[in-house]
């Protein structure tokens, strides 16, 4: 069943991107000169962002179906929350950075962002385009905390006493938060973060496969394999010269997923 899921993940991802890229170009949803000031990077202007939305969505949907079919969904809960939570934060940030100033703001995503912007403006702050830094950090801390709690509840661990559990929870929160921002910073060159993430998740798959507790982490390994497959399909469009970038939608979620992986397998 896992082989069929991998095939579906790759074929679905590589089939969707041409239409997704065309749609984003029609909406002028590309990076602006404000993102790339250096002369040698001007060729990136107009390249669509938010590419992470497709490979995350495909991997997530196929993983949930596979998890239900193989009874491995429980261990995927921290990964699912990290994917949805950090992907949502990045999506809001990406949309805010590329949307024209005179565009309609009736969608849920933009109204959500406006809630934080209005609070910042009342205090005299003007953070420019994108989510305000306080709002972005608050959301990241929130989803880091939820993911860390789910790791403690659903992932196989040794019995912890209360004090150690609290320390481990605090460490996990900071760990996830730090990883998500680290990968976000890394996402700057065509194909760089995509290729690094593929090798990173492959390393986790190898560690799990060679572990004596491999059966306890099948859900994690399945999720990683599906994500790797979707990233390989995305790399066809993200390699130099990139036709699309993953944006914060992909980079924030990938960092959180790497952190959650390391916490689950200890």
C-alpha positions in Angstrom: 0.0 0.0 0.0 2.9 2.4 0.7 4.2 2.0 -2.8 0.9 2.9 -4.3 0.7 6.0 -2.0 4.2 7.0 -3.0 3.3 6.8 -6.7 0.1 8.8 -6.2 2.0 11.4 -4.2 4.6 11.9 -6.9 2.2 11.8 -9.9 -0.4 14.1 -8.2 2.3 16.7 -7.2 4.0 16.8 -10.6 0.6 17.0 -12.4 -0.8 19.9 -10.3 2.2 22.2 -10.5 1.9 23.3 -14.2 -1.6 24.4 -13.6 -0.8 26.0 -10.2 2.1 27.9 -11.7 -0.1 29.1 -14.6 -2.8 30.2 -12.1 -0.3 32.1 -9.9 1.2 33.9 -12.9 -2.3 34.9 -14.1 -2.9 36.4 -10.6 0.6 38.1 -10.7 1.4 36.2 -7.5 5.2 36.5 -7.9 8.1 37.9 -5.9 8.7 41.6 -6.1 11.9 43.7 -6.4 11.6 44.5 -2.7 12.4 40.8 -2.0 15.5 40.7 -4.2 17.5 43.9 -4.1 20.8 42.6 -5.5 21.3 43.0 -9.3 22.1 39.3 -9.9 18.8 38.3 -8.4 16.6 40.6 -10.4 15.7 37.7 -12.7 13.7 36.2 -9.9 11.1 39.0 -10.2 7.7 37.7 -11.0 8.4 34.1 -10.2 5.4 32.7 -8.4 5.6 31.9 -4.6 3.4 29.7 -2.4 4.7 26.5 -4.1 4.8 24.8 -0.7 1.1 24.7 -0.7 0.9 21.9 -3.3 3.5 19.5 -2.0 2.4 19.9 1.6 -1.3 19.4 0.7 -0.6 16.3 -1.4 1.7 14.7 1.1 -0.8 15.5 3.9 -3.9 14.1 2.2 -2.2 10.9 1.0 -0.6 10.4 4.4 -3.9 10.7 6.2 -5.6 8.2 3.9 -2.6 5.9 4.2 -2.6 6.3 8.0 -6.3 5.4 8.2 -5.7 2.3 6.0 -2.6 1.1 7.9 -3.7 2.1 11.4 -0.6 4.4 11.7 -2.5 7.7 11.8 -2.0 8.3 15.6 1.7 8.9 15.4 1.1 11.3 12.5 -0.9 13.8 14.7 2.1 16.0 15.6 3.2 16.0 11.9 -0.3 16.9 10.7 -0.6 19.8 13.2 2.8 21.1 12.3 2.1 20.9 8.6 -1.3 22.6 8.8 -0.3 25.2 11.4 3.0 26.4 10.0 1.8 26.0 6.5 -1.1 28.4 7.3 1.2 30.9 8.9 3.4 30.9 5.8 0.5 31.1 3.5 -0.9 34.2 5.2 2.5 35.8 5.1 3.1 34.9 1.4 -0.3 36.2 0.4 0.2 39.5 2.3 3.6 40.0 0.5 2.3 39.6 -3.0 -1.3 40.9 -3.0 -1.8 44.4 -4.5 -2.6 47.2 -2.1 -5.9 47.9 -3.9 -7.1 44.2 -3.9 -10.2 43.1 -2.1 -9.6 41.8 1.4 -12.8 39.8 1.9 -11.1 36.4 2.1 -10.7 34.7 5.5 -6.9 34.6 5.2 -6.6 38.4 4.6 -9.2 39.2 7.3 -7.1 37.1 9.7 -4.0 39.1 8.8 -5.9 42.4 9.1 -6.8 41.6 12.7 -3.2 41.7 13.7 -2.3 44.7 11.4 -5.0 46.9 12.9 -3.8 46.1 16.4 -0.2 47.0 15.4 -1.4 50.3 13.7 -3.2 51.3 16.9 0.1 51.1 18.7 1.8 53.2 16.1 3.7 50.3 14.3 3.9 50.0 10.5 5.5 46.6 9.7 4.9 46.9 5.9 3.8 43.8 3.9 3.4 40.4 5.3 2.3 39.3 8.8 3.5 41.6 11.6 6.5 40.1 13.4 4.6 39.9 16.7 1.7 38.1 15.1 3.9 35.7 13.2 5.9 34.9 16.3 2.7 34.4 18.4 1.3 32.0 15.9 4.6 30.1 15.6 4.8 29.7 19.4 1.2 28.6 19.5 1.6 25.8 16.9 5.0 24.9 18.3 3.3 24.4 21.7 0.5 22.3 20.3 2.9 20.1 18.3 5.2 19.7 21.3 2.2 18.6 23.4 1.1 16.1 20.8 4.6 14.6 20.7 4.4 14.0 24.4 0.9 12.5 24.2 1.0 10.4 21.0 4.6 9.6 20.2 6.2 6.5 21.9 8.3 7.7 24.8 9.7 6.5 28.1 7.8 7.5 31.2 8.7 11.0 32.3 8.1 12.5 35.7 6.3 15.8 35.9 9.3 18.1 36.2 11.1 16.4 33.3 8.0 16.5 31.2 7.7 20.2 31.6 11.4 20.7 30.8 11.0 18.5 27.7 7.9 20.3 26.6 9.7 23.7 26.9 12.7 22.4 25.0 10.5 20.9 22.3 8.6 24.2 21.9 11.9 26.1 21.4 13.3 23.4 19.1 10.3 23.5 16.8 10.2 27.3 16.8 13.9 27.5 16.0 13.9 24.9 13.2 10.9 26.6 11.4 12.8 29.9 11.3 16.1 28.3 10.4 14.6 26.7 7.2 12.8 29.9 6.5 16.1 31.8 6.3 17.7 29.0 4.2 15.1 29.3 1.5 16.8 31.8 -0.8 18.4 30.0 -3.7 16.7 27.9 -6.4 16.3 24.3 -5.2 18.5 24.8 -2.1 16.0 24.2 0.7 14.1 21.6 -1.4 17.2 19.4 -2.0 18.5 19.8 1.6 15.1 18.8 2.9 14.9 15.7 0.7 18.3 14.5 2.2 17.3 15.4 5.7 14.0 13.5 5.6 15.8 10.6 3.9 18.1 10.5 6.9 15.2 10.2 9.2 13.7 7.4 7.1 17.0 5.5 7.3 17.3 6.0 11.0 13.8 4.7 11.6 14.3 1.7 9.2 17.4 0.6 11.1 15.9 1.2 14.5 14.8 -1.7 16.7 11.6 0.3 17.4 10.9 0.7 13.7 7.4 -0.7 14.0 6.5 2.0 16.5 7.4 4.7 14.0 5.8 3.4 10.8 3.4 6.4 10.6 6.4 8.8 10.9 8.3 6.9 8.2 5.3 6.8 5.9 4.7 10.5 6.2 8.4 11.3 5.5 8.5 9.1 2.4 5.4 10.8 1.0 6.8 14.2 1.7 10.1 13.3 0.1 8.2 12.1 -3.0 6.3 15.3 -3.2 9.5 17.3 -2.8 11.2 15.4 -5.6 8.3 16.3 -7.9 8.5 20.0 -6.7 12.2 20.0 -7.4 11.5 19.7 -11.1 9.9 23.1 -11.0 12.1 24.7 -8.3 15.6 23.8 -9.7 17.5 26.6 -11.5 16.0 28.5 -13.1 13.1 28.1 -10.7 9.6 28.3 -12.1 8.1 28.6 -8.6 9.3 29.1 -5.1 8.0 27.3 -2.0 7.7 30.6 -0.1 7.1 30.8 3.7 4.2 28.3 3.2 6.7 25.5 2.5 9.8 26.7 4.4 8.2 27.2 7.8 6.4 23.9 7.6 9.4 21.9 6.5 11.4 23.3 9.5 8.7 22.4 11.9 8.4 18.9 10.4 12.2 18.3 10.7 12.0 19.3 14.4 9.0 17.1 15.1 10.7 14.1 13.4 13.7 14.4 15.7 11.5 14.7 18.8 9.4 11.7 17.9 12.3 9.3 17.2 14.4 10.9 20.0 
